[in-house]
Structures are given as structure tokens and as C-alpha cells.
Amino acid sequence: MPPRNVLLDDDDPMEGPSFIRRALNAPDDDDRAAPNYTHHFNIGDGPEESPLQQMIRYWMNERHAPDILPGQEEVLGRLLDHIRRQTETVQLLRGDPDSSEDEHFRIMLAQTEIERVKFVVRSYLRTRLFKVAAMHVPLKFC
């Protein structure tokens, strides 16, 4: 019996051509256009970022950029105003003698959140000040 070529054997009991024959006769993938999947991403249609989310994104960008980036005064101002209002509200609630233990727990959570936001703001400003100091360029304030 002659030696049998296992890969290209046409007498194989499996139906249809072998994998090798199908691969050799297959059309080139480069001839087909790539499908367009960009409609699945909905760029720009997502929910609006909160000022805190924007500030965290600016903070991370500033920390990872080698040079100082443009300042985000508008977002920073809105966030600082919100922190001030929240702090005033928390102080009023803490001074209320009629508040329950459950309300004290909520006040404590609000204070913790305020401190978290203040940390992000301070770190953002500290990073920017460090970059300005590292530039060794005298700044003129008019």
C-alpha cells in the first residue's frame, strides 16, 4: 500500500474538502473592507460628567503630563463653591440638638465626602504649583 498523505488525503471519510484545501483556496482577507463598528460607541451621547468627575480627570491628566496643562479655573471655582455650601450645611446640621443618631451618621458620611473632594482639589493645585516652581521662570503678576 502506498504511503498515505494524511493532510491532503481526498479519500478521507469526512465530508467536504480538508481544512488544508479550504485554507489554500480561501480568498485573501486583505481584499475585504473592514467592518465599521464606530456606531456602537456613541461618542458624545453619554451622560454629562459632574464637576467632581471633570476635576478628577483634570487632576490625573495634570499629574501624568510632563508640562503644566491649561488651568481649569471654571470647574475648580464651581467645585470650591459647592464644597463651601456643603460645609456650611454640615455645620448647621451638626449644631442641631434634635438630630438623631442616623442623621449624625449621614452627616459623618457627608463630611467624609467633602474631605475626599478637598483632597483632589489640593492635590491638583499642589501638582500645578510644583510644576510652576520647577520651571524656574519668574512670573509677573499685574
C-alpha positions as CSV (number, residue, x, y, z in Angstrom):
1,M,0.0,0.0,0.0
2,P,1.4,3.4,-0.9
3,P,2.2,5.9,1.9
4,R,-0.8,7.9,2.8
5,N,-0.6,11.7,2.9
6,V,-2.7,12.4,6.0
7,L,-3.1,16.1,5.5
8,L,-4.1,16.1,1.8
9,D,-6.0,12.9,1.6
10,D,-9.1,13.2,-0.6
11,D,-10.4,9.8,0.4
12,D,-11.0,10.8,3.9
13,P,-14.4,9.7,5.2
14,M,-15.1,13.3,6.5
15,E,-17.4,15.1,4.2
16,G,-16.2,18.1,2.2
17,P,-12.7,19.2,1.4
18,S,-10.0,19.1,4.1
19,F,-9.0,22.1,6.2
20,I,-5.7,22.4,4.3
21,R,-7.5,22.5,0.9
22,R,-10.0,25.1,2.2
23,A,-7.2,27.2,3.6
24,L,-5.3,27.1,0.3
25,N,-8.4,28.1,-1.8
26,A,-9.7,30.7,0.6
27,P,-9.8,34.3,-0.6
28,D,-7.4,36.8,0.9
29,D,-8.7,38.7,3.9
30,D,-7.0,41.9,2.7
31,D,-9.4,42.2,-0.2
32,R,-12.4,42.8,2.1
33,A,-13.2,46.1,3.6
34,A,-13.0,46.2,7.4
35,P,-16.4,46.5,9.1
36,N,-17.3,49.8,10.6
37,Y,-18.1,49.3,14.3
38,T,-17.9,53.0,15.3
39,H,-21.7,53.3,15.6
40,H,-21.6,51.1,18.7
41,F,-19.5,53.6,20.7
42,N,-22.0,56.5,21.0
43,I,-19.2,59.1,21.4
44,G,-20.6,62.3,22.9
45,D,-24.0,60.8,23.6
46,G,-23.2,59.7,27.2
47,P,-24.3,61.3,30.4
48,E,-22.7,64.6,31.3
49,E,-19.7,64.5,33.7
50,S,-20.2,66.0,37.1
51,P,-17.7,68.8,38.2
52,L,-16.1,66.3,40.5
53,Q,-15.6,63.7,37.7
54,Q,-14.2,66.5,35.5
55,M,-11.8,67.6,38.3
56,I,-10.6,64.1,38.8
57,R,-9.9,63.7,35.1
58,Y,-8.0,67.1,35.1
59,W,-6.1,66.1,38.2
60,M,-5.0,62.8,36.7
61,N,-4.1,64.4,33.4
62,E,-2.0,67.1,35.3
63,R,-0.2,64.5,37.4
64,H,0.8,62.4,34.3
65,A,1.7,65.3,31.9
66,P,5.3,66.4,31.8
67,D,4.4,70.1,31.4
68,I,1.8,72.2,33.1
69,L,-1.6,72.0,31.4
70,P,-4.0,74.8,31.0
71,G,-5.8,75.7,34.2
72,Q,-9.3,74.6,34.9
73,E,-10.5,77.7,36.8
74,E,-14.2,77.3,35.9
75,V,-14.5,73.8,37.2
76,L,-12.3,74.5,40.2
77,G,-14.4,77.5,41.1
78,R,-17.7,75.6,40.8
79,L,-16.3,72.8,42.9
80,L,-14.9,75.1,45.6
81,D,-18.3,76.9,45.8
82,H,-20.0,73.5,46.2
83,I,-17.6,72.5,48.9
84,R,-18.2,75.8,50.8
85,R,-22.0,75.3,50.6
86,Q,-21.8,71.7,51.7
87,T,-19.5,72.6,54.6
88,E,-22.0,75.3,55.8
89,T,-24.9,72.8,55.5
90,V,-23.0,70.2,57.5
91,Q,-22.1,72.7,60.2
92,L,-25.7,73.7,60.6
93,L,-26.8,70.1,60.8
94,R,-24.1,69.3,63.4
95,G,-25.3,72.2,65.6
96,D,-28.9,70.9,65.6
97,P,-29.5,69.2,69.0
98,D,-32.6,67.5,67.7
99,S,-30.8,65.4,65.1
100,S,-30.9,61.6,65.6
101,E,-28.1,59.1,65.6
102,D,-29.0,58.1,62.0
103,E,-28.7,61.8,60.9
104,H,-25.3,62.0,62.7
105,F,-24.1,59.1,60.6
106,R,-25.3,60.8,57.4
107,I,-23.5,64.0,58.5
108,M,-20.3,62.0,59.0
109,L,-20.6,60.5,55.5
110,A,-21.1,64.0,54.0
111,Q,-18.0,65.2,55.9
112,T,-16.0,62.3,54.6
113,E,-17.1,63.1,51.0
114,I,-16.2,66.7,51.5
115,E,-12.7,65.7,52.7
116,R,-12.3,63.4,49.7
117,V,-13.2,66.3,47.3
118,K,-10.8,68.6,49.1
119,F,-8.0,66.1,48.8
120,V,-8.5,66.0,45.0
121,V,-8.5,69.8,44.8
122,R,-5.4,70.2,47.0
123,S,-3.5,67.6,45.1
124,Y,-4.4,69.2,41.8
125,L,-3.2,72.6,43.0
126,R,-0.1,71.1,44.6
127,T,0.8,69.4,41.4
128,R,0.4,72.6,39.4
129,L,2.4,74.6,41.9
130,F,5.2,72.0,41.8
131,K,5.4,72.3,38.0
132,V,5.4,76.1,38.2
133,A,8.2,76.0,40.7
134,A,10.2,73.5,38.6
135,M,10.0,75.8,35.6
136,H,12.2,78.4,37.4
137,V,10.6,81.2,35.4
138,P,9.8,84.3,37.3
139,L,6.1,85.1,36.9
140,K,4.8,88.7,36.7
141,F,1.6,89.5,38.4
142,C,0.0,92.6,37.1
